[in-house]
Amino acid sequence: GAVVSQHPSRVICKSGTSVKIECRSLDFQATTMFWYRQFPKKSLMLMATSNEGSKATYEQGVEKDKFLINHASLTLSTLTVTSAHPEDSSFYICSALLASDTQYFGPGTRLTVL
Amino acid sequence: EDQVTQSPEALRLQEGESSSLNCSYTVSGLRGLFWYRQDPGKGPEFLFTLYSAGEEKEKERLKATLTKKESFLHITAPKPEDSATYLCAPNYGGATNKLIFGTGTLLAVQP
């Protein structure tokens, strides 16, 4: 149980385009999901907390107009990287909160912006 | 300021050679400390949650313990498939359930 999927697993795009990443909880409902990014050999950095039916809460320093988060259902949250640039290239990972406190993570999405 | 430090940064063991990983934290109002395993190019995999000092949890060759300032992940008789990065993450966010991740310990177990 507690399976979280992400799609796509890898994406390559041109600078200036937008990319959407989906995060789904497959066998449970998640009111809260989280989005992280991870640089090579670095730890996970929380970008935002996504709550179903309400606006996401962004961490300090994260541009909410650049990283659009939508949590329209109890099993799906999406992260859209708008007008992507090479510095946005990273490993993006989502997690879904099960029960009261345990986060289960998706497999991640590797974004490369050319 | 809430912080978490993991040591060592990297650890190389021979198969069967037991050892421990350390996670030191300064988090006010701790509401659980989480351990995850992360393989290269993948998302973290949940291992344990510890809530109070003195608590221990085990899973196969892994045992996690918790004190008021530290958590240890003990690996007994490791196998090559235990090679991964082990991350600890205190829950410092209270009702928001935010986790602070340490930088992890990269474990390599050689046959």
Interface residues (C-beta under 8 A of the other chain):
Chain A: A2 V4 Q6 T32 F34 K42 S43 L44 M45 L46 T49 T57 F91 I93 S95 L97 S100 D101 T102 Q103 Y104 F105 G106 P107 G108 R110
Chain B: R31 G32 F34 Y36 G41 K42 G43 P44 E45 F46 T49 L87 N91 T96 N97 K98 L99 F101 G102 T103 G104
